[in-house]
Amino acid sequence: MLDDLDRALIHALHLDGRAPFSRIADVLGVSAQTVARRYRRLRTEAGLRVVGLADPQRAGRTQWLVRLTATARCAQDIAGALVRRPDTSWVKLTSGGTEITAVIHASTDDTAGNSLLLRDIPRTGGITAVSAHCLLHTYLGGPTNWRRSAETLDAEQQGALLGYLETAEGVRQPGPQDAELLAALERDGRTGQGELARATGWSAATVARRLTELRAGGGVFFDVEVDAGLFGVCTRALLWMSVRPADLEGVATALAGHDELAFVAATTGPANLVAQALCRDPADLHRYLTRRLGALEAVHTLETSPVLRTLKAASPALTDLARVRRAAPGGAAARGRDMGDTRHARQHGGTQPERG
């Protein structure tokens, strides 16, 4: 489990993922060396990772939440193939290990960007059912973090960190010219200015100015990936709900205030609201479903899909291919033959990721 300093560091990174260790140390009342040492340990032992992500709406992207049902023999291979693609995030094995859920990123105005939905999935053997749900609006998640991972610092400490964030004028939404910058931040949101300058071909001053513009306008935000189990979470579940359209906004806003939830979004399909619950154990999830969620009478139907394993988190970019191979036994990671991942590997420079 995490101690108070670990939790404070994670909360600080939620507030400003690129804050220098010296600034975090001042707020926490410890040395910069202590903060750096804790950060390295959390990266190694807790899967801590800061990633910079473009806001989908401002970047002109559509997000699809896809549910695949596969045969037991093929499910883990298919999940591994989805993990390795550069247009996916949040790949999970659910419901006994024969269902896979994933977020697929596609260009809003480019049909070719939907190749995974239109071509690669339909021709993949072993898949027995597919449903795709367009994410219409996110009420919790993305720039808004799970409360239980960001509740350690008091108001004064939070203000001290947030007070350093700069405002800027200029183009505040990502464009094609930002592709290399965003790709580097997806791998590691704390990549230094010098390395970002080499990745983009810009000067360090241009990198700093562009980052300030994008952050000030909400075009880029920084997410913190960390093992929720270290916060006492042993039971995870996706909740698929049907709500009358007139009640959707009110129910979603209420759910966004529940500490048990880390994600709430409106979506297309028979279930027009989806959420992810993070609970201590099955009894805790049962209490949440029957008491707190059950108190919302506007929720007409509910389907609960237990999450067995998260194979890929918020960032589309991989940094630890060995971890993917361990999580998906059966060799698909080595073979690279499903869902067009070999083609994508060639286009994006191979499957071996760069270290952040």
C-alpha positions in Angstrom: 0.0 0.0 0.0 1.0 3.6 -0.5 2.1 5.8 2.4 1.2 9.5 2.9 4.1 10.8 0.9 3.4 8.5 -2.1 -0.2 9.6 -2.1 0.8 13.3 -1.9 3.2 12.9 -4.8 0.5 11.2 -6.9 -2.0 14.0 -6.1 0.6 16.6 -7.0 1.1 15.0 -10.4 -2.6 14.9 -10.9 -2.6 18.7 -10.5 0.4 19.3 -12.7 2.0 16.3 -14.4 5.0 18.3 -15.5 5.7 20.1 -12.2 9.5 20.0 -11.4 10.4 17.8 -8.5 11.9 20.9 -6.7 8.4 22.6 -6.8 6.6 19.5 -5.6 9.2 19.1 -2.9 8.6 22.7 -1.6 4.9 22.0 -1.4 5.3 18.6 0.3 8.0 19.9 2.7 10.7 17.3 1.7 13.8 17.4 -0.5 13.8 17.2 -4.3 16.0 14.1 -4.0 13.3 12.4 -1.9 10.6 13.3 -4.4 12.7 12.0 -7.3 13.5 8.8 -5.5 9.8 8.2 -4.6 8.8 8.9 -8.2 11.3 6.3 -9.6 10.1 3.7 -7.1 6.5 4.3 -7.9 7.2 4.0 -11.7 8.9 0.6 -11.0 6.7 -0.9 -8.4 3.3 0.8 -8.9 3.1 1.3 -12.6 3.1 5.1 -12.1 3.1 7.0 -15.4 2.3 10.5 -16.4 1.1 10.9 -20.0 0.1 13.9 -22.0 -3.0 13.5 -24.0 -4.9 15.7 -26.6 -8.4 16.6 -25.8 -10.4 14.4 -28.3 -12.9 17.1 -29.2 -10.3 19.8 -29.7 -8.1 17.5 -31.7 -10.9 16.5 -34.1 -11.1 12.9 -32.9 -14.0 10.6 -32.2 -13.8 8.0 -29.4 -15.6 4.6 -29.7 -16.1 2.2 -26.8 -16.1 -1.2 -28.4 -17.2 -4.5 -26.8 -16.0 -7.7 -28.4 -17.0 -11.2 -27.4 -14.5 -13.8 -28.4 -14.0 -17.5 -28.0 -12.0 -18.5 -24.9 -9.2 -19.7 -27.0 -8.7 -16.5 -28.9 -9.7 -13.7 -26.4 -6.3 -13.0 -25.0 -4.6 -13.0 -28.4 -7.2 -10.5 -29.7 -6.8 -8.3 -26.7 -3.0 -8.3 -27.1 -3.4 -7.3 -30.7 -5.6 -4.4 -29.7 -3.1 -3.3 -27.1 -0.3 -3.0 -29.7 -2.3 -0.8 -32.0 -1.6 3.0 -31.8 -5.3 3.9 -32.2 -6.5 2.2 -28.9 -6.5 2.9 -25.2 -8.2 1.4 -22.1 -8.1 -2.2 -23.3 -9.7 -4.5 -20.7 -10.6 -8.2 -20.3 -14.0 -8.4 -18.8 -16.9 -10.8 -18.0 -15.0 -14.0 -17.4 -12.2 -13.2 -19.9 -14.2 -13.8 -23.1 -15.3 -10.1 -23.5 -12.9 -7.3 -24.4 -13.6 -3.7 -24.1 -11.4 -1.0 -25.7 -11.5 2.7 -26.6 -10.7 3.3 -30.3 -9.6 6.7 -31.5 -10.6 7.8 -35.0 -10.5 11.0 -36.9 -13.9 12.8 -36.9 -13.8 13.7 -40.6 -11.8 10.8 -42.1 -13.5 7.5 -42.8 -10.1 5.9 -43.2 -9.5 6.5 -39.5 -12.3 4.0 -38.7 -10.4 1.1 -40.4 -10.4 -0.9 -37.2 -14.2 -0.8 -36.9 -14.9 -1.2 -40.6 -12.3 -3.7 -41.8 -9.9 -5.1 -39.2 -12.4 -6.3 -36.5 -15.0 -7.9 -38.9 -12.3 -10.0 -40.6 -10.7 -11.2 -37.3 -11.3 -14.9 -36.5 -12.5 -15.9 -33.1 -14.8 -12.8 -32.6 -18.4 -13.9 -32.0 -20.1 -10.5 -31.3 -19.3 -6.8 -31.7 -20.9 -3.6 -30.5 -19.5 -0.1 -30.9 -20.7 2.9 -28.9 -19.7 6.4 -29.8 -18.6 8.4 -26.7 -20.7 11.6 -26.8 -19.7 13.4 -23.6 -17.4 12.6 -20.7 -18.7 13.7 -17.3 -15.9 12.1 -15.3 -12.5 11.0 -16.5 -9.9 12.5 -18.8 -8.7 15.7 -17.2 -10.9 14.9 -14.1 -9.2 12.3 -11.9 -10.6 9.6 -9.7 -11.1 11.4 -6.4 -9.6 8.7 -4.2 -6.3 9.0 -5.9 -6.3 12.8 -5.6 -7.5 13.7 -2.1 -4.3 14.1 0.0 -3.1 17.7 -0.5 -5.0 20.5 1.3 -6.4 23.6 -0.4 -3.2 25.7 0.3 -0.9 23.0 -1.2 -3.1 22.6 -4.2 -3.1 26.4 -4.8 0.7 26.5 -4.5 1.0 24.0 -7.3 -1.7 25.3 -9.6 -0.5 28.9 -9.1 2.5 28.1 -11.3 0.4 27.2 -14.4 0.8 29.9 -17.0 -1.8 31.5 -19.3 -1.1 32.1 -22.9 -2.6 33.4 -26.1 -2.4 31.8 -29.5 -3.8 28.7 -31.2 -4.9 26.5 -28.3 -6.1 23.4 -30.0 -3.8 20.7 -31.4 -3.1 20.6 -35.1 -1.1 18.5 -37.6 2.1 20.4 -36.6 1.8 19.1 -33.1 1.9 15.4 -34.0 5.5 14.7 -32.9 5.0 16.7 -29.7 1.9 14.8 -28.8 3.5 11.4 -29.6 6.4 12.1 -27.3 4.0 13.2 -24.5 1.9 10.1 -24.9 4.9 8.0 -24.2 6.0 10.1 -21.2 4.3 13.3 -20.2 7.4 14.3 -18.1 9.8 14.2 -21.1 12.3 17.1 -20.8 12.2 20.2 -23.0 15.5 19.2 -24.7 14.2 15.8 -25.7 10.9 17.3 -26.9 12.9 19.7 -29.0 14.8 16.9 -30.6 11.6 14.9 -31.2 9.8 17.9 -32.9 12.8 19.7 -34.5 11.8 22.9 -32.7 13.8 25.0 -30.4 13.3 24.5 -26.6 11.7 27.9 -26.4 9.2 27.0 -29.1 8.4 23.7 -27.3 7.8 25.6 -24.1 5.6 28.2 -25.7 3.5 25.7 -27.6 3.0 23.5 -24.5 1.9 26.5 -22.6 -0.6 27.4 -25.3 -2.1 23.9 -25.5 -2.3 23.5 -21.7 -3.9 27.0 -21.2 -6.6 26.3 -23.8 -7.3 22.7 -22.6 -6.0 21.2 -25.8 -3.6 19.0 -23.9 -4.0 17.5 -20.4 -1.9 15.2 -18.3 -3.2 12.0 -16.9 -1.6 9.9 -14.1 -1.7 6.1 -14.6 -1.2 4.1 -11.4 -2.3 0.8 -10.1 -5.7 1.4 -8.3 -5.0 -1.7 -6.2 -2.6 0.3 -4.2 -5.5 2.5 -3.1 -7.3 -0.6 -1.8 -9.3 -1.4 -5.0 -9.7 -5.2 -5.6 -13.0 -5.1 -7.6 -13.5 -3.2 -10.8 -16.5 -3.2 -13.0 -18.0 -1.4 -16.1 -21.6 -0.3 -15.6 -23.8 -0.1 -18.7 -27.0 1.9 -17.9 -30.1 2.9 -19.7 -31.5 6.3 -18.7 -34.4 8.3 -20.2 -32.9 11.0 -22.4 -34.6 13.8 -20.4 -32.9 12.4 -17.2 -29.5 11.7 -18.7 -27.8 14.9 -17.8 -29.0 14.9 -14.2 -28.1 11.2 -13.6 -24.6 11.6 -15.2 -23.8 14.7 -13.2 -24.9 12.9 -10.0 -22.7 9.9 -10.9 -19.7 12.1 -11.5 -19.9 13.1 -7.9 -19.6 9.5 -6.6 -16.2 8.5 -5.2 -16.7 4.9 -6.3 -16.6 5.9 -10.0 -13.5 6.8 -12.0 -15.3 7.3 -15.4 -18.8 8.4 -16.5 -19.8 9.1 -20.1 -22.8 9.4 -22.3 -22.7 7.0 -25.2 -24.8 5.7 -28.2 -26.6 2.4 -28.1 -29.2 0.7 -25.9 -27.0 1.6 -22.8 -26.7 5.3 -23.2 -24.6 5.9 -20.0 -21.4 4.0 -19.1 -19.3 4.2 -15.9 -16.4 2.4 -14.3 -16.6 1.5 -10.6 -13.5 1.0 -8.4 -14.5 -0.8 -5.2 -12.7 -2.5 -2.3 -14.3 -5.9 -2.8 -17.5 -7.5 -4.3 -19.5 -6.6 -1.1 -18.5 -3.0 -1.5 -19.6 -3.0 -5.2 -22.9 -4.6 -4.2 -23.5 -1.9 -1.6 -22.8 0.8 -4.2 -25.1 -0.8 -6.8 -28.0 -1.4 -4.5 -27.9 1.7 -2.3 -26.2 4.6 -3.9 -26.7 3.9 -7.6 -30.0 2.1 -6.8 -31.3 5.3 -5.3 -31.3 6.9 -8.8 -34.8 6.0 -10.0 -34.1 7.3 -13.5 -31.7 4.4 -14.1 -34.0 1.9 -15.8 -31.6 -0.9 -16.6 -28.1 -1.9 -15.5 -25.6 -4.4 -16.8 -22.4 -5.0 -14.7 -19.3 -6.3 -16.4 -16.5 -7.2 -14.0 -13.1 -6.1 -15.2 -10.6 -8.9 -14.8 -7.5 -7.1 -16.1 -6.6 -3.8 -17.7 -4.0 -4.4 -20.4 -3.6 -0.9 -21.6 -4.5 2.4 -19.9 -5.1 6.0 -20.9 -2.2 6.5 -23.4 -2.3 5.0 -26.9 1.5 4.7 -26.8 3.2 1.7 -25.2 6.2 2.0 -23.0 6.6 -1.6 -21.7 6.0 -4.2 -24.3 7.3 -6.9 -22.0 4.4 -6.2 -19.6 2.0 -6.7 -22.5 3.5 -10.0 -23.3 3.2 -11.2 -19.7 -0.4 -10.0 -19.5 -1.4 -11.8 -22.7 0.1 -15.3 -22.7 -0.2 -17.3 -25.8 2.4 -15.5 -27.9 0.2 -13.0 -29.9 2.6 -10.2 -28.9 5.5 -12.0 -30.6 3.5 -13.1 -33.6 1.9 -9.7 -34.3 -0.7 -11.1 -36.8 -4.2 -9.9 -35.6 -6.2 -6.9 -36.5 -3.7 -5.3 -38.8 -1.2 -4.7 -36.1 1.7 -5.7 -38.3 0.7 -3.1 -40.8 0.5 -0.5 -38.1 3.8 -1.5 -36.7 5.5 -0.8 -40.0 3.8 2.6 -40.3 4.7 3.7 -36.8 8.3 2.4 -36.6 7.9 -1.0 -35.1 6.3 -2.3 -31.9 9.3 -1.8 -29.6 8.4 1.4 -27.7 10.8 4.1 -26.7 11.5 4.5 -23.0 10.2 7.6 -21.3 
